[in-house]
Amino acid sequence: MDAKKVDDAKTYLTLPGTWAEVEEKEKQTGKPFHHSGVIPVTKDTFQISTLTCSTKLTQNVDLLGLLNWRSHPENLEQNLQRLMEVEGGEIVKFLQDTLDALFSIMMETSEKETYDMHVFDALVFIISLIGDIKFQHFNPVLETYINKHFSATLAYMKLTKVLNYYVGHAEETALAEKLYSALKALKYLFRFIVQSRVLYLRFYGNSEDGDAFFNSIRMLFLSFNTLMDRPLDEGVKIKGAILKYLPSIINDIQTVFDPVELSFLLTKFIGSIPEAQLVRQKLGCMCKMVESDLFRQPDCRDALLPLVTDQLSGQLDDHSSKPDHEACVQLLSTGPTRAHVQLIMERLLRRVNRTVINMNRSSPLIGHYLACMTAVLKQMDDTHYAHYIGTFKTRQDIIDFLMETFIMFKDLMGNVFPADWMVMNLLQMQVFLRAINQYSEVLNSYFLDQAHFELQLWTNYFHLTVAFLIHTSLQLESFSQEKRKKILNKYGDMRMTVGFKMGEMWYNLAMVGPILQATLVPEPELRKATIPIFFDMMQCEQNFSPGRTFQTFENELITKLDQEVEGGRGDEQYKVLLEKTLLEHCRRHRYLSQSGEELALLLSSLLENLLAYRTITHDESPEHRMSCTVNVLNFYKEKKREDIYIRYLYKLRDLHLDSENYTEAAYTLLLHAELLEWSDKPCAPHLIPRDGQHIWTQQELKERLFQEIICYLDKGKMWEKAIELGKQLAKMHESHMFDFIELSELLKKQAQFFENIMQAMRPQPEYFAVGYYGLGFPSFLRNKTFIYRGKEYEWLEDFSLKLLSQFPNAVRMTSTAPPGDTILNSPGQHLQCFTVKPVLTVPPQFKDKGVPEQILNYYRTNEVDQFQYSRPFRKGEKDPDNEFATMWIERTTYITAYYFPGILKWFEVKSASVEQISPLQNAVETMEMVNEKLSNLVQQQACDRSQSVHPLSMMLNGIVDPAVMGGFSNYEK
């Protein structure tokens, strides 16, 4: 077609539309068809199909029959039934017309009830149709119809009547499915009912039908109640549908029905359900009730809330077989509670507490229940707490409640919500703190006097407050400055509040552990407030103990202090403040001035050792860790605290084993064995090592320790000591235990040890004197001298390098002379190291006897505590003819605190003496040593003539004709 003529409709409307029309036109004109505006197309064709759609005209016979029902009223029942077979898309297009037709039928045949059920079923069908996901976008159309176009003022009478009939005859199979469909459509059925009632009241007022409408609603609920009370297997599907859909009508029906009466009807409805039936559905129904507008009205809430609390209380009861925790917490979390907190508190607080206590901490619901509990506690004021405590009938009931509450609070703090939920955790702590303060008043009122004192209850209280004090979320020092400021502004330092409360609560109570933990919180003001409690404890025990001492307090404080400091609490400032505070209080007291001062100094010394031990545990040097461990265990040994003493013994043993110091590990375990007897007495718990799972007698444990010690001594080549212990053990097996099998094994080991002594290679260790001079060393080393036992083949240079690696800033002294005050008081580190010789003490049984060197060699370096260092010096001028005439010896003798070997590879020098040896005396000593060695060789040769005489002949030749150092002439001069 010519583009210029497209806009002219006459150009193409007169044209033929088919080839038949073209041929007809050509016959008429006798010429080939041609139009000036058209370019004829002879090859291409296309076909168009159309569908006519109308919202006013329908071609569906069944729907059309219903819309024109007045034309053929005799077919009305058939048309109503066929409506439910019409395709849904056709119905929703004519939704308003269809609904108008249905309500017209209902109203115009109101005198008869012939079609009421059919119309009701048709209405349910349409509502269900629109509820389908395919047509749900027609919901606004239905809403608009109800609000603006619906006009059947008497429809409510018909609809409620049919609905009542269906509910009342639910047992009939034919009606059961219809009722189920009606329940699913209940929301919109009641929208029609309510709107119809509203229109009726607008036109006729209240007086026309009396109470007919109200009675129909009451009758409906009564029918519901009767149906719900039947056995579970009867109509369970219908019952579930009622519970699911009934709450959907509440907001509408309350506009035309008394809300308070409706609340009571709902209460009776829930009460009609047997206790163990449809629990989750029932709780879900109540949850929707609470969410409805009805619950927001005070009078209605007064009616509904007791129902809710009773149902929840029954579900959360301790005797409930299978409580639905998820549904319960959903209901518990819903709805306003402030105005009725007392009712909720009375009926649900204890139930919720016990539910939380029994619930697995990994349950996803634990956080919900904790949030509900926190919400209830947050809304309780002082009068609520007082009233709640007053509801308990006996003192024991209060004890039980407080016990479970204290344990629950302690368990829940910081263990439910994630650590990064700071606001939730702090809110929980704030609410708990207020509850703790309230319950502390109960403790003071009911359980403080001697007649009603409950030790375990008070213990749990203090454990709770301490757990609160040291809770991670309250340690403000670990937060940034900005975060700390925000927390302080909103919540304050809650540690201060609970700390001061603990101080108030303390009176005639001996709760050492919890109070100690409180004093260790790194807050100076809190420490100052709580440390004086220790003085009160001392006074209390001294006043009431038979011996007028505070020994129990002292022992417990030492035990707890050790645990806390090792766990990372406490610092130098605490040590100073503790000593200062206790001294100030004790010195002002008439009877505690001396004993209290001794305890203060004792605790200060203990803290110094424990802090040094804790600091040094991360040191790379095992020697330093061992030194601090020995300092601590010596302290406990002196105080006769065997339990802690043994614990540190095993720590020391482990350090030795890590360093392969088997000999020292054996001597460490020997200290434990010495605490035991060879008897069948049962071991006290503190005597059993930490890894012991068996209940030992003292004899069994001592034997086990001896076996372990002998094993370590064997590894350390200390066979003489192993034989000594083996003999003790063998005697017990032979004379008391009569275990000859074990005895034979022991004797075999001893035989092997004797053989090792005579034949095995056993290098003698070197001993070194080490001085740590200067104020730069730790307190346990500063300006002290120690004797060290070297390892196999460890010489002075290697040992010195090892020491210097531990103290890289230390300066090695080149002189072996004692240092002066300048070095002792210098701020640096000066290290002095040189070799010393152990002084042999020959055992009595070996004196004046030909003892093989292999046997004597053991005593040259073992079982020694005296060591000598000889430094030559010259008196007067050197004699060119005889240099020995003026050569004197300065001999320093060191005596150590303990014998070597022992529990350490080093011991402190307790005394040192210096003497000068003249040249003559030195020569005499040299001759005596040579004579002793010669005598030994002669005796060995006499005892065993198979030995080579070469060593003896060489030595005799050197004595008779010395060829070095000037020979005899120098001695003669």
Secondary structure, DSSP 8 states (H G I E B T S, - for coil): --GGGTT-HHHHHTS-SSHHHHHHHHHHHSS----TT----SS-----------SS----HHHHHHHTTTT-GGGHHHHHHHHTTS-HHHHHHTHHHHHHHHHHHHHHTTT--TTHHHHHHHHHHHHHHHHSTTSGGGHHHHHHIIIII---TTHHHHHHHHHHHHHHTTTSHHHHHHHHHHHHTHHHHHHHHHHHHHHHHHHH-SSSSTTHHHHHHHHHHHHHHHHHTS-TTSSHHHHHHHHHHGGGGHHHHTTTS-HHHHHHHHHHHHHTS-TTSSHHHHHHHHHHHHHSGGGGSHHHHHHHHHHHHHHHHHHTSTT-SS--HHHHHHHHTSS--GGGHHHHHHHHHHHHHHHHHHS-TT-TTHHHHHHHHHHHHHH--HHHHHHHHHT-SSHHHHHHHHHHHHHHHHHHTTTSS-TT-HHHHHHHHHHHHHHHHHHHHHHHHHS-SGGG--HHHHHHHHHHHHHHHT-GGG-GGGS-HHHHHHHHHHT--HHHHHHHHHHHH-SS---HHHHHHHHTSS-HHHHHHHTHHHHHHHHHHHHHSTTS--HHHHHHHHHHHHHHHHTT---HHHHHHHHHHHHHHHHTSTTTHHHHHHHHHHHHHHHHHHHHHHHHTT-S-HHHHHHHHHHHHHHHHHTT-HHHHHHHHHHHHHHHHHTT-HHHHHHHHHHHHTT--SS--B--GGGS-TT--S--BHHHHHHHHHHHHHHHHHHTT-HHHHHHHHHHHHHHIIIII--HHHHHHHHHHHHHHHHHHHHS------EEEEEEESTTS-TTTTTEEEEEE--TT--HHHHHHHHHHH-TT-EE-S--S---HHHHTSSS-EEEEEEEEE-----GGGTTS---HHHHHHHHHSSEEEEEEEEEEE-SS--SS-GGGGEEEEEEEEEEEEEESSSSSEEEEEEEEEEEE-HHHHHHHHHHHHHHHHHHHHHHHHH-TTS-SHHHHHHHHHHHS--STTTHHHHH-
